Amino acid sequence: MTTTVPLISIAAGCPSHASPSRPFRLLAAVTSALLWLPRFWKARRDLAALAAMSECERRDIGVTAFDIENALALPVDRDPTEALARIVDDRRHRREC
């Protein structure tokens, strides 16, 4: 015996059950929204620690005061520490070539 699937509801665009990925996507969006503020404050604390360093210490890790000012000017949804890491990697790569 064969089981048939009613094609009327599928063809009409109303599936008989919700997609299992929809609740997971909703959960991921809610989790991301709730965890955004702690990530934002952590990134700002990291930038404050970099800004508090002396010029010699910042030079040792490859960051300038201008880089920190630029990172502070980034939109709040972007992680400034990732941008600074990219800048440092670019500088190191240019030095090696």
C-alpha atoms as one frame of an Amber mdcrd trajectory, in Angstrom:
protein
   0.000   0.000   0.000   1.277   3.450  -0.871   0.801   6.653   1.087  -0.082
   9.727  -0.905   0.581  13.301   0.101  -2.210  15.773  -0.533  -0.868  18.093
  -3.207  -3.631  20.658  -2.795  -2.181  22.243   0.334   1.364  22.219  -1.050
   0.266  23.716  -4.350  -1.758  26.376  -2.552   1.321  27.498  -0.652   0.125
  26.407   2.770   2.082  23.370   3.901   0.445  21.107   6.429   3.191  21.675
   9.011   5.646  24.446   9.783   9.230  24.160   8.652  11.393  22.792  11.489
  14.060  25.387  10.753  11.727  28.339  11.405  11.697  27.945  15.232  15.457
  27.487  15.238  15.964  30.631  13.155  13.692  32.550  15.513  15.568  31.214
  18.534  18.899  32.175  16.953  17.644  35.700  16.221  16.355  36.173  19.773
  19.580  34.810  21.265  21.670  37.084  19.069  19.598  40.103  20.055  19.873
  39.309  23.762  23.615  38.761  23.627  24.348  41.848  21.529  24.609  44.269
  24.451  27.143  42.220  26.460  29.276  41.787  23.310  29.081  45.525  22.663
  30.203  46.409  26.198  33.025  43.857  26.110  34.332  45.320  22.852  34.170
  48.834  24.339  36.050  47.677  27.455  38.724  46.148  25.211  39.056  49.439
  23.332  39.264  51.375  26.595  42.089  49.080  27.714  43.924  49.695  24.440
  43.414  53.442  24.748  44.811  53.362  28.293  48.058  51.763  27.092  51.127
  53.858  26.493  52.219  54.605  22.945  55.136  52.208  23.369  52.840  49.346
  24.398  50.487  50.024  21.502  53.426  50.131  19.092  54.498  46.686  20.355
  51.169  45.187  19.305  50.946  47.238  16.103  48.113  49.620  16.990  48.212
  53.402  16.927  46.023  55.930  18.712  44.529  56.822  15.331  43.498  53.180
  14.823  41.659  53.214  18.148  39.876  56.463  17.236  38.799  54.922  13.935
  37.566  51.790  15.718  35.453  53.939  18.034  33.862  55.581  14.988  32.612
  52.262  13.609  28.880  51.518  13.739  27.784  49.903  16.992  26.831  46.631
  15.290  30.437  46.012  14.134  33.070  44.593  16.456  35.918  47.135  16.681
  38.396  44.541  17.937  37.975  42.543  14.723  38.642  45.684  12.684  41.785
  46.405  14.713  42.992  42.819  14.298  42.532  43.122  10.527  44.535  46.379
  10.486  47.377  44.805  12.466  47.432  41.737  10.201  47.552  43.966   7.101
  50.482  45.932   8.507  52.401  42.787   9.407  51.768  41.336   5.975  52.999
  44.518   4.255  56.155  44.505   6.407  56.938  40.908   5.438  56.635  41.535
   1.694
